[in-house]
Amino acid sequence: MTRISMLTTTEAATRLNVSKRTLIRWRQSIPIIGPPPIRIGNSIMYAEQDVNGWILTQREKGKA
C-alpha cells in the first residue's frame, strides 16, 4: 500500500503562503477554494500531493 504524505492545516497554509484563517475560509466556502480537505477523525488534513497539484493549477492559470 502506498503511503500518502499528509499536511495539517497550518502546514498546508504555510506551503500555500496564506494564513491558516484564509485556508479555513477557503475550506468553508461553497464551492471549496483550494486543495480538497480530508477529515481524519476530528482533524482536517490535506494530502501533500493535492496541495502541490493545486499550486501547479494556479500557476498554469496565471494566479500564483
C-alpha positions in Angstrom: 0.0 0.0 0.0 1.3 3.5 -0.9 1.7 5.9 2.0 0.2 9.3 1.4 2.0 12.2 3.0 -0.4 14.4 4.9 -0.2 18.1 6.0 -2.0 19.8 8.8 -4.0 23.0 8.1 -1.0 25.0 9.5 1.5 23.1 7.3 -0.7 23.4 4.2 -1.3 27.2 4.8 2.5 27.7 5.1 3.0 25.7 1.8 0.4 27.9 0.1 1.8 31.1 1.6 -1.6 32.1 3.1 -2.7 32.4 6.7 -4.3 29.5 8.5 -7.5 31.5 8.7 -7.6 32.1 4.9 -7.2 28.3 4.3 -10.1 27.7 6.8 -12.3 30.2 4.9 -11.4 28.6 1.6 -12.5 25.2 3.0 -15.8 26.6 4.3 -16.7 28.4 1.0 -19.1 27.0 -1.5 -17.6 25.8 -3.8 -14.5 25.0 -1.9 -11.5 27.0 -2.9 -8.0 25.5 -2.7 -6.9 21.9 -2.3 -9.5 19.4 -1.1 -9.5 18.9 2.7 -9.7 15.4 4.2 -11.3 14.7 7.6 -9.4 12.1 9.6 -11.2 11.7 13.0 -11.5 15.2 14.5 -8.7 16.6 12.3 -8.7 18.3 8.9 -5.7 17.3 6.8 -4.5 17.9 3.3 -2.8 15.3 1.1 0.6 16.8 0.1 0.1 15.8 -3.5 -3.2 17.6 -3.6 -1.6 20.8 -2.2 1.2 20.6 -4.7 -1.2 19.9 -7.6 -3.4 22.8 -6.7 -0.4 25.1 -6.7 0.5 23.9 -10.2 -3.0 24.5 -11.5 -2.9 28.1 -10.1 0.4 28.7 -11.8 -1.0 27.5 -15.1 -3.9 29.9 -14.8 -1.5 32.7 -14.0 -2.9 33.1 -10.5 0.1 32.0 -8.5 
